[in-house]
Structures are given as C-alpha cells and as structure tokens.
Amino acid sequence: MPSENTNYIGSQTPVTVILIAHNEAESIRKDVEDFYRVVAGRLPASELIVTEDGSTDGTSEILRDIATRLPIKLVQSKERKGYIQALLDALKVSNCAWILFSDTGGKFNPEDFWRLEAKRSEADLIIGVKAERGDQIYRQVMTRVFNLVVRLYFKVPVHDIDSGLRLFRRDLIVAAISRPLILKDMIATEFTLKMLALGARLKEVPVIYSSRQGRSRGMPPKKIPRVIIQVLSSFPRLKKEMTLLRSLPQVL
C-alpha cells in the first residue's frame, strides 16, 4: 500500500522539490507546508522551489506570506507564462542533483516521496504510479488506454507516463529540454520518453492520487479529443527524436 514507508530516510542525498502553482488559493498553503515539512525540511541541503504563474485568486499573496516563515525559493510572475515556462524557470534556479516534481492541488501525498527515494540507488527516473485514484472514471480509463498505446508504440515499460509525481536526476531533464519540444500538451510524457532514450534507468512505485482540492485545473473534456489527435499525430516525430537521442553521447 502507498505511504507505508514514511520512516525511510535513505541516502540523505539533497533534493530540489518543485511545485508549480496557478490559482491554487484553496490548497497551496498546505501543499507547500507539507512538502517542506515532509521532504525538503528533513533532507539537509535540500530546497523547495515554488513557481507561481500569474495567479489572480490570492495565491501570490499566500505564497509571499509562506516565504516569510519558510526558506522556500519563490519565483513569481504577474503574467501567465504557461506550465512549461514555469517549469523551466524553476529548473534555472535549482541546485540539487535530484529533483522531486509534484502536481499541486492536494493530488499527491508528500509522504510518498520516501517510497520513490527508496529506489533512488537503482534508478535515474522514479515515477509515482497512481495505484489508488480519486479522480473521474473517464480520466482513469483514458489514462490506461493512453499508457497502453505508449508502451506498444514506443516499446517502453511505463505504466503511468504522465504522472505528476516523479523523482529524477537533474542532468537528465536538462538534456531533455535542450531539444525542441513536441508534445506541449503532455510534456511529462515527452520528458519521460526522452529521458529513457538518454539511457535512464526507470523504476515505478505505487502512490495515492486524490481528487484536486478546489476548482479542477485538468484538461477540459471538450478539449480532450483535439489533444488526443494532436498527440497521436506527433508520435512518429517523437519516435525519430528518441532515435536521435540514442545516437548521441549518453548522459549516464
């Protein structure tokens, strides 16, 4: 069961925790405080970076208040720059060799980090697979189908490729983002495939996934068919990119 290994301390290797926030006033305080208390605050020399992306609901003010009490790195923007740029901005100011990324909105339990951490000596990319899910049934079905298609088409042993909880080496993500982006609506999928092409050792760990606290930020149902078509049509290009990456000097 997820979260059973919360006392595991592991190698004590520092980690950069990255959270991205846009209009998360209902949940961002708990997310930040919990990830600091459970992860960054327990691993010496670790850091917690929050990239706030042009929120209009009071998220900015909440984060600035938290920053007066906790030693977090806060990257803020008055204008909306988008998920990808927010992630890139966080990576620019990160210092640790390992990065823990988590979706916000109370979706993931910070304690599950220690389950991922326990696999760090065996892998370069550890993905939290949503074993217990509290989201809508149609999203669960789409996730399973999409992961099956990815496994068959790219021949990779991934069961939750777009998961929003993952621990990975910083040099891998830096190498992955150095190449042109293709799947801009499902960037975690692209980063995972590129990391694997670069030679990353993969481990998957079951974690709990809860429904988002507050208003849903997920992809609107009416947008899903268009995105699916765009993503599938981009697969041949992404496969060629993976072949190119495998031919380059390996990061690992």
C-alpha positions as CSV (number, residue, x, y, z in Angstrom):
1,M,0.0,0.0,0.0
2,P,1.3,3.5,-0.7
3,S,2.6,5.6,2.2
4,E,3.6,2.6,4.3
5,N,7.3,3.5,4.3
6,T,7.2,7.0,5.7
7,N,10.1,6.5,8.2
8,Y,12.6,5.6,5.4
9,I,15.4,8.1,5.4
10,G,17.6,6.6,2.6
11,S,20.9,8.1,1.4
12,Q,20.2,11.6,2.7
13,T,21.0,13.0,-0.8
14,P,19.6,16.5,-1.1
15,V,16.7,17.1,-3.4
16,T,15.1,20.1,-5.1
17,V,11.3,20.0,-4.7
18,I,9.5,21.8,-7.5
19,L,5.8,22.9,-7.2
20,I,4.0,24.9,-9.9
21,A,1.0,27.0,-8.9
22,H,-1.6,28.8,-10.8
23,N,-4.8,29.9,-9.0
24,E,-4.3,27.4,-6.1
25,A,-5.5,29.5,-3.2
26,E,-7.6,26.7,-1.8
27,S,-4.7,24.3,-1.4
28,I,-1.3,25.9,-2.0
29,R,-0.6,26.6,1.7
30,K,-1.0,23.0,2.7
31,D,0.9,21.8,-0.3
32,V,3.9,24.0,0.3
33,E,4.0,23.5,4.1
34,D,3.6,19.7,3.8
35,F,6.2,19.2,1.1
36,Y,8.6,21.3,3.2
37,R,7.9,19.5,6.4
38,V,8.0,16.0,5.0
39,V,10.7,16.3,2.3
40,A,12.8,19.5,2.0
41,G,13.0,20.1,5.7
42,R,14.1,16.6,6.5
43,L,16.9,16.3,3.9
44,P,19.9,18.5,4.7
45,A,20.8,21.0,1.9
46,S,17.5,20.4,0.1
47,E,15.4,23.2,-1.3
48,L,11.8,23.8,-2.2
49,I,11.0,26.0,-5.3
50,V,7.5,27.3,-6.0
51,T,6.9,28.8,-9.4
52,E,3.7,30.9,-9.2
53,D,2.4,31.5,-12.7
54,G,0.3,34.7,-12.9
55,S,-2.4,33.8,-10.4
56,T,-5.4,36.1,-9.8
57,D,-7.1,34.4,-6.9
58,G,-4.8,35.3,-4.0
59,T,-2.3,32.5,-4.5
60,S,0.5,35.1,-4.9
61,E,-0.2,36.7,-1.5
62,I,-0.4,33.3,0.2
63,L,3.0,32.3,-1.2
64,R,4.6,35.5,-0.1
65,D,3.3,35.0,3.4
66,I,4.7,31.5,3.5
67,A,8.0,32.8,2.2
68,T,8.3,34.9,5.3
69,R,8.2,31.8,7.5
70,L,9.8,29.1,5.5
71,P,13.0,29.1,3.5
72,I,11.4,28.5,0.1
73,K,12.5,29.8,-3.3
74,L,9.6,31.7,-4.8
75,V,9.5,32.5,-8.5
76,Q,6.6,34.7,-9.3
77,S,5.1,36.3,-12.5
78,K,2.3,38.8,-12.9
79,E,1.6,37.5,-16.4
80,R,0.6,33.9,-17.2
81,K,3.5,32.3,-19.0
82,G,2.3,28.7,-19.0
83,Y,3.2,25.4,-17.4
84,I,6.2,24.6,-19.5
85,Q,7.9,28.0,-18.9
86,A,7.1,27.9,-15.2
87,L,8.9,24.6,-15.0
88,L,11.8,25.9,-17.0
89,D,12.1,28.9,-14.6
90,A,12.2,26.6,-11.6
91,L,14.9,24.4,-13.2
92,K,17.0,27.5,-13.8
93,V,17.3,28.3,-10.1
94,S,17.5,24.6,-8.9
95,N,20.8,23.5,-7.3
96,C,20.4,19.8,-6.3
97,A,21.4,16.9,-8.5
98,W,18.0,15.3,-7.9
99,I,14.6,16.8,-8.4
100,L,11.2,15.9,-7.0
101,F,8.3,17.2,-9.0
102,S,4.7,17.1,-7.8
103,D,1.5,18.5,-9.1
104,T,-0.3,20.8,-6.7
105,G,-3.9,20.9,-5.6
106,G,-3.5,18.2,-2.9
107,K,-3.3,15.5,-5.5
108,F,-0.3,13.7,-4.0
109,N,0.8,12.8,-0.5
110,P,4.3,14.1,0.3
111,E,5.0,11.0,2.4
112,D,5.0,9.0,-0.8
113,F,8.3,10.7,-1.7
114,W,10.0,8.3,0.6
115,R,8.8,5.4,-1.4
116,L,10.4,7.0,-4.5
117,E,13.5,7.8,-2.6
118,A,13.9,4.2,-1.6
119,K,14.5,3.3,-5.3
120,R,17.0,6.1,-6.0
121,S,20.1,3.9,-5.9
122,E,18.5,1.7,-8.5
123,A,17.2,4.3,-11.0
124,D,17.6,7.7,-12.6
125,L,13.9,8.3,-13.0
126,I,11.3,7.1,-10.5
127,I,7.6,7.6,-11.3
128,G,4.8,7.5,-8.9
129,V,2.1,5.3,-10.5
130,K,-1.4,6.3,-9.4
131,A,-2.4,3.0,-7.8
132,E,-5.3,4.4,-5.7
133,R,-7.2,7.1,-7.6
134,G,-9.9,9.5,-6.6
135,D,-10.4,11.2,-9.9
136,Q,-13.2,10.7,-12.5
137,I,-13.7,7.3,-14.0
138,Y,-13.4,8.5,-17.6
139,R,-10.0,10.0,-16.8
140,Q,-8.8,6.7,-15.3
141,V,-9.9,4.8,-18.5
142,M,-8.2,7.3,-20.8
143,T,-5.0,7.1,-18.8
144,R,-4.9,3.3,-19.0
145,V,-5.6,3.3,-22.8
146,F,-3.0,6.1,-23.4
147,N,-0.3,4.2,-21.4
148,L,-1.1,1.0,-23.3
149,V,-0.7,2.8,-26.6
150,V,2.6,4.4,-25.5
151,R,4.0,1.1,-24.3
152,L,3.1,-0.6,-27.6
153,Y,4.3,2.2,-29.9
154,F,7.5,3.2,-28.2
155,K,8.2,-0.2,-26.6
156,V,8.9,1.3,-23.2
157,P,7.8,-0.3,-19.8
158,V,5.9,2.7,-18.5
159,H,2.5,2.4,-16.8
160,D,1.8,6.0,-15.8
161,I,3.9,8.1,-18.2
162,D,2.2,11.4,-17.5
163,S,2.1,11.1,-13.7
164,G,2.6,14.3,-11.8
165,L,4.8,12.8,-9.0
166,R,8.3,11.9,-10.0
167,L,11.9,11.9,-8.8
168,F,14.7,12.2,-11.3
169,R,18.2,13.3,-12.0
170,R,18.6,17.0,-12.9
171,D,21.1,16.3,-15.7
172,L,18.5,14.2,-17.4
173,I,15.9,16.9,-17.5
174,V,18.4,19.4,-18.6
175,A,19.4,17.2,-21.5
176,A,15.8,16.5,-22.4
177,I,14.8,20.2,-22.5
178,S,17.8,21.1,-24.7
179,R,15.9,19.5,-27.6
180,P,12.8,21.1,-29.3
181,L,9.5,20.3,-27.6
182,I,6.9,18.3,-29.4
183,L,4.1,17.3,-27.1
184,K,3.4,20.6,-25.4
185,D,0.0,19.5,-24.0
186,M,1.5,16.4,-22.4
187,I,5.0,17.5,-21.6
188,A,5.6,14.9,-18.8
189,T,5.1,12.2,-21.5
190,E,7.7,13.7,-23.7
191,F,10.2,14.3,-21.0
192,T,9.9,10.6,-19.8
193,L,10.4,9.2,-23.3
194,K,13.4,11.5,-23.9
195,M,15.0,10.5,-20.5
196,L,14.5,6.8,-21.4
197,A,16.1,7.5,-24.8
198,L,19.1,9.1,-23.0
199,G,19.6,5.9,-21.1
200,A,17.7,6.5,-17.8
201,R,17.0,3.5,-15.6
202,L,13.3,3.5,-14.7
203,K,11.5,2.4,-11.6
204,E,7.8,2.8,-10.9
205,V,6.3,3.0,-7.4
206,P,2.6,2.9,-6.5
207,V,1.2,6.1,-4.8
208,I,-2.1,7.5,-3.8
209,Y,-3.7,10.0,-6.1
210,S,-6.5,12.2,-4.8
211,S,-9.1,14.5,-6.5
212,R,-7.9,18.1,-6.8
213,Q,-8.8,20.4,-3.9
214,G,-10.7,23.3,-5.3
215,R,-11.6,24.0,-8.9
216,S,-10.3,21.5,-11.4
217,R,-7.3,22.6,-13.5
218,G,-7.4,19.4,-15.6
219,M,-7.9,19.4,-19.3
220,P,-11.5,20.3,-20.2
221,P,-13.4,17.3,-21.6
222,K,-14.3,19.2,-24.8
223,K,-10.5,19.8,-25.4
224,I,-9.5,16.1,-24.9
225,P,-10.4,14.8,-28.5
226,R,-8.4,17.5,-30.2
227,V,-5.4,17.0,-27.9
228,I,-5.5,13.2,-28.4
229,I,-5.4,13.7,-32.2
230,Q,-2.5,16.2,-31.9
231,V,-0.6,13.9,-29.5
232,L,-1.0,10.7,-31.6
233,S,-0.1,12.6,-34.8
234,S,3.1,13.7,-33.1
235,F,4.2,10.2,-32.2
236,P,6.2,9.5,-35.4
237,R,8.2,12.7,-34.9
238,L,8.8,11.9,-31.3
239,K,10.0,8.4,-32.2
240,K,12.5,9.9,-34.6
241,E,13.7,12.3,-31.8
242,M,14.2,9.3,-29.5
243,T,16.3,7.6,-32.1
244,L,18.4,10.7,-32.5
245,L,18.9,10.9,-28.7
246,R,20.0,7.3,-28.5
247,S,22.7,8.1,-31.1
248,L,24.1,11.0,-29.1
249,P,26.7,10.6,-26.3
250,Q,24.8,9.3,-23.4
251,V,24.2,11.5,-20.3
252,L,24.6,8.5,-18.0
